[in-house]
Amino acid sequence: MNDNTTIVIFTKNNHKKIVKTIKLLKEYCKKYHNITQIMFIDNQSTDGTPQRIKKEIAENSKLRIICHEKEKNQRTLFLECEKDIHTPNTIIFEPELYTRLHQIQRQIKKLRKTDLLLPSRFHKKSKTIYTQKMSELRDKGRNFATQLMTGLEYTDPTNPNKAFKTRRIMPLIKKTKSKRNFWIELIILCKKKKMRITETKTHYVQEEKPSVDKLTQFIRDMKELRLLSKTKK
């Protein structure tokens, strides 16, 4: 079975952490050859993140960066890079690598029996560490509100880390319309199409402090989810 996998990382103003992330990924690729490509999708960073990435990935054929001059939503960014993904599996990772890298091979193994994999920070067997209590409360609150509004039974559909079979899921992503919550809309579409969806444990460590911007984003997301839940009934 072909387990070749592309890792996609969306970045914006991550220059302080991105160098460490790239070094860890380089070491990981030396050990696991089924990671055939790592794509950094930069969404108009203003802090020099693209320049740092370009310097670190020079002469490494597995790593590449796609830069955008205009800010775009994640759905648009993802669909624009679709033509560059040629592997059976795709995994979305955070630029800070909150999800520990040893989870990658476990996710790839799980993808042999499922179409969409949802690693859950709140799975009963997950090893999840929040050093900031407000971050944990924010994430739990967002997921609870998502469950309430959409009827989805998954404990952590808003987790940035997701894994899926490329050819099965990408066509459904194209059918989504939501700009802010297209991942949630995708899960709804997958259930309607009777795709195989699996929620699994993860190893996640988050040290980030919640910001005012993210709290504002949370409110905006909830407003859109309310509309999304009505249109999907």
CORQUINOR-V606315 format. One record per pair of residues at least 6 apart in sequence whose ideal C-beta (glycine too) atoms are under 7 Angstrom apart, sorted by the first residue. I is the first residue (numbers start at 1). J is the second residue. D is the distance in whole Angstrom. If there is no record, write none. Layout:
[[I | J | D] [I | J | D]]
//
This chain:
[[1 | 112 | 6] [2 | 88 | 5] [3 | 34 | 5] [3 | 89 | 7] [3 | 108 | 5] [4 | 34 | 5] [4 | 36 | 5] [4 | 87 | 4] [4 | 88 | 6] [4 | 89 | 7] [5 | 34 | 6] [5 | 35 | 6] [5 | 36 | 7] [5 | 87 | 5] [5 | 89 | 4] [5 | 91 | 6] [5 | 108 | 6] [6 | 36 | 7] [6 | 37 | 5] [6 | 39 | 6] [6 | 85 | 5] [6 | 87 | 5] [6 | 90 | 5] [7 | 35 | 6] [7 | 38 | 5] [7 | 91 | 5] [7 | 93 | 6] [8 | 39 | 5] [8 | 41 | 6] [8 | 81 | 7] [8 | 90 | 6] [8 | 92 | 5] [9 | 40 | 5] [9 | 93 | 5] [9 | 95 | 5] [10 | 41 | 5] [10 | 43 | 6] [10 | 74 | 6] [10 | 77 | 6] [11 | 18 | 6] [11 | 40 | 6] [11 | 41 | 7] [11 | 42 | 5] [11 | 45 | 7] [11 | 49 | 6] [11 | 95 | 5] [12 | 42 | 7] [12 | 43 | 5] [12 | 45 | 5] [13 | 45 | 5] [13 | 46 | 6] [13 | 47 | 5] [13 | 49 | 6] [14 | 49 | 5] [14 | 95 | 4] [15 | 47 | 5] [15 | 48 | 5] [15 | 49 | 4] [15 | 52 | 5] [17 | 95 | 7] [17 | 96 | 5] [18 | 49 | 6] [18 | 52 | 6] [18 | 53 | 6] [18 | 95 | 6] [19 | 52 | 6] [19 | 56 | 6] [21 | 95 | 6] [21 | 97 | 5] [22 | 53 | 7] [22 | 56 | 4] [22 | 57 | 6] [24 | 97 | 6] [24 | 101 | 6] [25 | 38 | 6] [26 | 60 | 7] [28 | 35 | 7] [28 | 101 | 5] [29 | 35 | 5] [29 | 62 | 6] [32 | 105 | 6] [34 | 108 | 7] [36 | 62 | 7] [36 | 87 | 6] [37 | 62 | 6] [37 | 87 | 7] [38 | 62 | 6] [38 | 63 | 5] [39 | 64 | 6] [39 | 66 | 7] [39 | 81 | 6] [39 | 84 | 7] [40 | 53 | 5] [40 | 65 | 4] [41 | 66 | 5] [41 | 77 | 5] [41 | 81 | 6] [42 | 49 | 6] [42 | 50 | 5] [42 | 65 | 6] [42 | 66 | 7] [42 | 67 | 5] [42 | 68 | 7] [43 | 68 | 6] [43 | 71 | 6] [43 | 72 | 6] [43 | 77 | 6] [44 | 68 | 6] [44 | 69 | 7] [44 | 70 | 6] [44 | 71 | 4] [50 | 65 | 6] [50 | 67 | 5] [53 | 65 | 5] [54 | 65 | 6] [57 | 63 | 4] [57 | 64 | 7] [57 | 65 | 7] [66 | 81 | 6] [68 | 77 | 7] [73 | 179 | 4] [73 | 180 | 7] [75 | 176 | 6] [75 | 179 | 6] [75 | 182 | 4] [78 | 173 | 7] [79 | 173 | 7] [79 | 174 | 6] [82 | 170 | 6] [85 | 166 | 6] [87 | 166 | 6] [88 | 165 | 6] [88 | 166 | 6] [89 | 108 | 6] [89 | 111 | 5] [89 | 163 | 7] [89 | 165 | 6] [89 | 166 | 6] [90 | 164 | 6] [90 | 166 | 5] [91 | 104 | 6] [91 | 107 | 6] [91 | 163 | 4] [92 | 160 | 6] [92 | 161 | 6] [92 | 162 | 5] [93 | 99 | 6] [93 | 161 | 6] [94 | 160 | 5] [94 | 161 | 6] [98 | 204 | 5] [98 | 205 | 6] [98 | 206 | 5] [99 | 119 | 7] [99 | 161 | 4] [99 | 202 | 6] [99 | 203 | 7] [99 | 204 | 5] [100 | 203 | 4] [100 | 205 | 7] [102 | 203 | 7] [103 | 119 | 7] [103 | 202 | 6] [103 | 203 | 6] [107 | 117 | 6] [107 | 119 | 7] [107 | 163 | 4] [110 | 117 | 5] [110 | 198 | 6] [110 | 200 | 6] [111 | 117 | 6] [111 | 163 | 6] [111 | 165 | 6] [114 | 196 | 4] [114 | 197 | 7] [114 | 198 | 4] [115 | 164 | 6] [115 | 165 | 5] [115 | 168 | 5] [115 | 169 | 6] [115 | 190 | 7] [115 | 195 | 4] [115 | 196 | 5] [115 | 197 | 7] [116 | 164 | 5] [116 | 169 | 6] [116 | 190 | 5] [116 | 195 | 6] [116 | 197 | 5] [117 | 162 | 7] [117 | 163 | 4] [117 | 164 | 7] [117 | 198 | 5] [117 | 200 | 6] [118 | 154 | 6] [118 | 156 | 7] [118 | 157 | 6] [118 | 159 | 7] [118 | 162 | 6] [118 | 197 | 7] [118 | 198 | 7] [118 | 199 | 5] [119 | 159 | 6] [119 | 161 | 5] [119 | 200 | 6] [119 | 202 | 4] [120 | 126 | 6] [120 | 154 | 7] [120 | 155 | 5] [120 | 156 | 4] [120 | 159 | 7] [120 | 199 | 5] [120 | 200 | 7] [120 | 201 | 7] [120 | 202 | 6] [121 | 128 | 5] [121 | 139 | 7] [121 | 156 | 5] [121 | 159 | 6] [121 | 202 | 6] [121 | 204 | 5] [122 | 140 | 7] [122 | 155 | 4] [122 | 156 | 5] [123 | 155 | 7] [123 | 199 | 7] [123 | 200 | 7] [123 | 201 | 4] [123 | 202 | 7] [125 | 201 | 4] [126 | 201 | 4] [126 | 202 | 5] [126 | 204 | 7] [127 | 203 | 4] [128 | 204 | 5] [129 | 205 | 5] [130 | 136 | 4] [130 | 206 | 5] [131 | 207 | 5] [132 | 207 | 7] [132 | 208 | 7] [132 | 209 | 5] [132 | 210 | 7] [134 | 210 | 5] [135 | 206 | 6] [135 | 208 | 6] [135 | 210 | 5] [138 | 210 | 5] [138 | 218 | 6] [142 | 158 | 5] [142 | 218 | 6] [142 | 221 | 7] [143 | 155 | 6] [143 | 156 | 6] [143 | 157 | 7] [143 | 158 | 6] [145 | 222 | 6] [146 | 152 | 7] [146 | 157 | 6] [146 | 158 | 6] [146 | 184 | 6] [146 | 225 | 6] [149 | 225 | 5] [149 | 226 | 6] [149 | 229 | 4] [150 | 184 | 6] [150 | 188 | 6] [150 | 225 | 7] [150 | 229 | 5] [152 | 187 | 6] [154 | 199 | 5] [155 | 199 | 7] [157 | 183 | 7] [157 | 184 | 6] [157 | 187 | 6] [161 | 202 | 7] [162 | 183 | 7] [168 | 195 | 7] [172 | 186 | 6] [172 | 189 | 5] [172 | 190 | 6] [172 | 193 | 7] [173 | 182 | 7] [173 | 186 | 6] [175 | 189 | 6] [176 | 182 | 4] [176 | 185 | 4] [176 | 186 | 6] [176 | 189 | 7] [177 | 185 | 7] [178 | 185 | 5] [178 | 224 | 6] [178 | 228 | 6] [180 | 220 | 7] [180 | 221 | 6] [180 | 224 | 5] [181 | 221 | 6] [181 | 224 | 5] [181 | 225 | 6] [181 | 228 | 6] [184 | 225 | 7] [184 | 228 | 7] [185 | 228 | 6] [187 | 197 | 7] [188 | 232 | 5] [190 | 197 | 6] [191 | 197 | 7]]
//
